[in-house]
Amino acid sequence: MFKSIVEELLKKSLLEREDLFLTDFEILSGNKIRIVIDGDKGVLVEDCIFISRAIEHNIDRDEYDFSLEVSSAGASAALTISRQFVKNIGRVLQVRTNDNHYEAELVEATSEEIKLKWKQREPKKIGKGKITVEKEINLLYKDINEAKVKIKF
């Protein structure tokens, strides 16, 4: 009952702010609500406050004792849903699959897969030396174990 109330309020608040989307939601023991959001243009403190108030101000504290934590996914958090990949097109990702590890530019993202491109030095087919070749790969989301935006320092 409590979870469905929270889910409905969360859904309603995200409909009001279509630029925001949910990346994680759970209710832990003791009615501790934990919500992680992301946004098409990032997340500001005001966005977290908006979601928090939309939930907190619509649940009767006399009926339910709860705590609420609303936070953003963060720059170093793994990408978990297709919408996060879409917002990061053009950035360099570190992607790990069962078979390989890639550090490449995200050039495309659909609801099913992503496309990565990178340059790599390879031996010439004839003669000595190496040449730079452009590589690309399409990866299905289901085959990705972890994907993060590479943060430049």
PyMOL commands that set and color helices and strands:
alter all, ss='L'
color gray80, all
select helices_A, chain A and resi 2-16+45-56+82-87+141-143
alter helices_A, ss='H'
color red, helices_A
select strands_A, chain A and resi 20-28+32-39+67-72+92-97+101-109+113-123+130-140+144-149
alter strands_A, ss='S'
color yellow, strands_A
deselect
rebuild
show_as cartoon
